[in-house]
Amino acid sequence: MIPLPAFRGRKTVLGLDIGAGFGKVAVVDYRGGAPRLAKIAVTSLEDGSVPDGEIVQPDRVAEAIASMFERERIAQRDVVTGVGGRDVICKLIEVDRMDEDEAREVIPWEAEQHVPFDMTNVQMDFVITDPMEDTPRMKVLLAVAKTELIEARISLLRQSGLTPAAISVETFALRNALEANYPDAMEGVTALVDIGAAGTTVNVMDDGVPVLVRDVAFGTREVVRGLQRSGDLSPAAARTLLGNGAAGPMLREVLMECAGAVAKGIQRAGALVESDDPGLGIARVYLCGGGAAIEGLSAILAEWLGLETRVASAFELLEVGPGVADHAELPALAPALMLPVGLALRESV
């Protein structure tokens, strides 16, 4: 979304995802021609430092990120990171057809009609999604983020000893990862559901173009709380039970209750897309993020939705370097790495 000079010409690109529970890095190497996942790193973030996706304790987050780079001996410090949440809007609009130079002048004015932000305090970019069509109207995908959010993220990176090479929109980064690993998902209407610790984001794409983003108030913390209530467990014991897959029937009972919130969020997003274009419903669902790895969640959501639902892997097709392939936790991390891998798979590299 916002490229900076340090980004241009890099042979390896680092994608950094700062989530509510963990910081994750994916290093993608382009020196062999095709992209290859060369390194991954994960660090836990202190509880309460990133509630609801908002970084409220930047000093502690910066310290954790800097320590991860030192511990994992990651020498390159130019990173691509992403922004999302309520201070970021992605929206597909229609305007009179024009060339891109003219659009650069007109689109900011058009965006005022569609974006509930003060346009003097935002960063905006756009792409014409149907440039080759011969129609009087064209579709434009807007990406708008509040300037204070961008500035805060750049400040955090610099505090961590990193250089912000580019700031992207998380929705677009997830789309990059999905296309690289599941090209068939770029046909028809696909929902990519990112389940994090503090919340879930439903990204709906039509032929690979993001058309709708919706947040759902559900995260893996809700599952932990459910296990606590059902088993009279401490938070640490519930997290351990969830992590080792030993919760059994108790977990399924909790998931049957919790998954309803996610399923309803997906169904509502699908209904909104269909209201704009009758008959255009969601055909398939991919799950990513740390919550996607919860045993049984994918199957339960498939029951709720009546749709093909599968867990996405950040390296279903992406080549994985030998150093990464030996990582003991790689299979479990596959859905959680979709965002940092997607950040490193920018087309402008």
Disulfide bonds with the S-S distance in Angstrom:
none
